[in-house]
Structures are given as structure tokens and as C-alpha cells.
Amino acid sequence: MTRLKTVEPWLRVAAAVAVAVAALVLLGSFGRHGREYYTALRWIVCAASVLLLWRGVAAGLVWPWGLLAVALLFNPLAPIHLDRDAWKLIDLATAAVLAAACAAMEIKTRKAGGEDGRESD
């Protein structure tokens, strides 16, 4: 079994905060908003996905590369246009995936290295 690498505490906190903000914005998207809200949503979710991907790769995990699909789907520079009903499902699923991935990384880090997530010798 591969031993996880130590992840800097600032990266763990930054990823958790970014995911929390992204999840809140995604869940808030069920109302009617202007174009600016959805543009900001794309930037926030794309950035949170990339940050969470970085956190997972820094820990030595392979599966977080799947978050690249989320980043591409919410890419603000080349937006994908779907109808409102499709986005509602995608937004809800994305909030759940980001939260679950962040929690799974944190649990795995803690199990691998003690309560504070650091490797124990």
C-alpha cells in the first residue's frame, strides 16, 4: 500500500474553504439570478475543483484527477451551454461530489498520518 504524502495545512484549509464556498454557490444557483452570478459560479467551481485536485495530487492520490472533468465542465473561458434543468442536476451533483471528495481526502489523510494529518514516524 502506498503511503500518503504530507499535505501542507494551508493547502488542506484552502481546499476545504474553496469547496464550502463552491457548494454554497452551487446550491444557491437554484434561484433566478443574472448572468453575473453564473459567471462567478463558473470561476468559483472551476477554481475549487483545481485546488482540490492539487490537494489530492499533493497527497499522492490518483483518483482526484477525476476532478479535472468538473473543472472543464465549469470552465469560465469556454463555457458549456445547457438548459436550466440540466444545470440544476449538474449543480446539485457537483456540490455533492466536491464535498464528498474533500471529506474523503481529509479522512484518508488523517488515517494515514494521525489526527493532524501529518505522517507519524
Secondary structure by P-SEA (a helix, b strand, c coil): ccccccccaaaaaaaaaaaaaaaaaaaaccccccaaaaaaaaaaaaaaaaaaaaaaaaacccccccaaaaaaaacccbbbbbcaaaaaaaaaaaaaaaaaaaaaaaaaaaaaccccccccc
